[in-house]
Amino acid sequence: MTAELDLRRGWVGEELAAEFPDLGLIHATLSARPGRSPQAVKERLRLMSDRFTGAKAVQVRQQPVPWAYRVFFRQIGIDPDDRRTPPEAAAVERMRAGAFTSRNLLDDALMIATVETGVPLLAYDAERVEGDPGLRLAIVGERLGGDGRDLRGGEIVVADDLRPLAVLFGDTAERHGVHPGTRSVLLGALQVKGVPDVSVEEALWIAAETLAEAD
């Protein structure tokens, strides 16, 4: 079991909050060492695969929490039938591969949490995040991670006090994602209108407890 998580609500830029008053980024920092998943996590994936039948996969988008992210995708200009939401993408991958396959401990933890709750999770190297993370609109001319590709401006980004860390539902700045040398992970859960606090908190707990299996 993990120690008590210190769940915090990240800031949301004023302009973004005005348009999406229910938007939130709930996050927690924990010690974690990325790597291969232990047998206990692989077994959990196997059992989850057995429970996740074809009929259940088809019904994912109709469930309240995954549906809320479909609505949000459309609101920010993403067609969820063309670019699937994280819970739907996990369901489709399960059907394509015939099972939830293990990739690595972090990816497995995020997938397990998303499948179980319908809530998309984010992960960054906590030691490379300056201050508190939050959500805002990108500024024309700024660069992802401070030195990465140019951002066009107006897209929603996850940012710290100094720079954008990632484009929401897009790419992460190269130096700020979790890597083999990471020792502390910042886990974040995106909350949108229609997603209750309990679902967000459960997703973070599931991911944190899965990561703790490596201890």
Secondary structure, DSSP 8 states (H G I E B T S, - for coil): -------EE-EE-HHHHHH-TT-EEEEEEEE-------HHHHHHHHHHHHH--HHHHHHGGGSHHHHHHHHHHHHTT--TTTS--HHHHHHHHHHHHSS-----HHHHHHHHHHHHH---EEEEEGGG--S--EEEE--TT-BGGGTSSB--SSSEEEE-SSSEEEETTS-B-TTTS--TT--EEEEEEEE-TT--HHHHHHHHHHHHHHHGGG-
